Amino acid sequence: MTLMFASAWSEAQLTIGMGMLMVAPPFAVVTAFNLPVQKRERQLLRRGVRTQAVCSERLYRGTVTVGVRCTYYRRGYTFSALVKPSESGPVVGEEFEILYDPEGEAGAENAAFLEAGGTWRSNRVMLALTAGLATMGTLLVLL
């Protein structure tokens, strides 16, 4: 009886472990695709210049705000940027703070969004899921 239970557990353990190992790679791929975005955000936090921008348009997907088009002034010129909304998000015509890259490589981004964690905030969850699934799957398969 005991041997039968042990072999049934080993088979279930192997099946669960293999399932976890099959699910982990897609999480890793999504995380890898976000790395350039995270690099850009770190550049802006490190060398970005703060300035005021005016919200000229809110972009929606359904009822969710997915972007904010804004204009800002730099050295006598007007620039336009598409930035991510903060939690409360500016309304059209409202001023809000952005960070822009004076060298122009990293563009501009909403300062409140970056200071709240930016894309890294959601990527931490993906990294944790990837690591957890891969570790648990490996342990279940090997033990």
C-alpha positions, 0 to 999 in steps of 0.5 A: 500500500505504501509503495503504491501511494509513493509512486502515485505521489511521484507521478503527480509530483512529476506532472505538476513540476513539468506543468510549472516548468512549461508555464515559467518560460512565457513569464520570462519572455514577457519580462525580457521584452520589458527590459528596454522600457525599464532601461529607458525609465532608469535613464530618465530617473538618473539624468532626467530634467523636471519640467511642467507639461500640459495634458492635451489629450487622454488616450483610452482603451475602453474606459481605461486611460492608457496614455496621456499626450502632453506638450512641454517647453524646452529652450524656447521650443514646444515638444509633444510626448506620449507618456503613461498616466499616473494613478489619478492621471491629469485631465485635459488642460491640467499641468503635471510634472514630467521628466525629459532626457536632455540628450533626447535618447530616452524621451519623456515620461510622467514623473509621478508614474516613474516615482511610483515604480514605473514598469518595474512595479509590474515587472517585479510580479512577473519576475517573482512568478517566473522564479517561483514557478521555475524553482518549484517545478524544478524541485518537484521534478528532481525530488 
